[in-house]
Amino acid sequence: MKATQAGFSLIELVIVVTILGLLAVTALPRFLDVTEEAQIANIEGMAGGFATGVSLVRAQWEAEGRPQEGSGDSAVNSVVYDGQLMYLTSELAGTSSPGYPVNSGSGNTDTSITMDTTRCMRVWNSILQNPATVTDTIGEAADNRYFASVEAGDCVYHLTQTLERDSSGNYTAPDGTDDGNNFVYSPGFGSVRVNINSN
């Protein structure tokens, strides 16, 4: 009896490799788009959650009759939101409406609408339940989901993985809202706006 050996011919192998090559060429860009779409969905979801938190803080403050801490000229708008003492904006004609979060924690009574990164991170951690990690130190960006910066007195929250990297692979500090995907919180009127920037 003669043993037969079955296998693929050279033509069959070339056809299979060609088909796999065509699939890779057409599918690869789609997979790259999925990553970008996921990053966009991430920043839009966080911005939506943040805006909801801002609205809930203001709604609670209104529902409680606009409480204040202190008295007279030193009184500041405040509310205890989800166990956190929040300090809120005051009304300044044309500049701000009252009741939007600008600071948190006992003794942190600075309620100006010109924010710094420390206050941005306090607001982030106080109004979001189980918030994503955030830092304002670029050297720690790789260990955090978000990077907080300030642009024209407003809080800017950047999705870390969309920031540029230097030649060593380290994240570089963003230059305003044109770097990476981010959202901006303007406490004067409680607005939250998203910026999507192509990588």
C-alpha positions, 0 to 999 in steps of 0.5 A: 500500500502506498501512503498518500500525503495531503497538504496545501499547494503553493497556490492555495497558500498564496491565496490564503496569505493574500486574503489575510493581507487584504483583511488586515489592510481593511480591518486595521484602520477600523481597529485604530478608530475604535481606540479613538472612539473609546477615548472620545466616549471616555471624555464625553462620559466623564464630562457628562458625569461632572456636569451632572454633579455640578447641577446636583450640588447647585440643586441641593443648595437651592433646595436647602434655601441657599445656605451660607457659612459665616455671617455678614460680609464674610458669609460664603455660599456652602452646602454639604453634598454627599458628606462633603462641605462644598463652597460655592460661587457668589453672584457677581453681575456679569461674572458669575451666578451663585451656587456652583462648586469652587472649593471643598473641605473645611477651612477652604473658603476661597470662593473666587471663580479664578481656579487653581489646580488644587481647587480643581482637584478638590471639586473633582474628588468631591462631586464625583462618586468613585472618581477616576484618579487625577493629578496636577503633576505631569510626572505623575500623569502616567499613574492617573487617568486624568491630568488637571490644569488651569486655562484662563482661570477655568479647570481643564481635565485632560484624558491622560492617554491623549496627551503628547509624549516626549522622546523618552515616552513621558507625558508632556504638560498640555498647552491649553485646551488644544492638547489632548481630549479634555473638558473645561469647567467654568465655575462662574456659570457652571458650564462644562464643555468638551474639546476633542483634539485629534492625536 
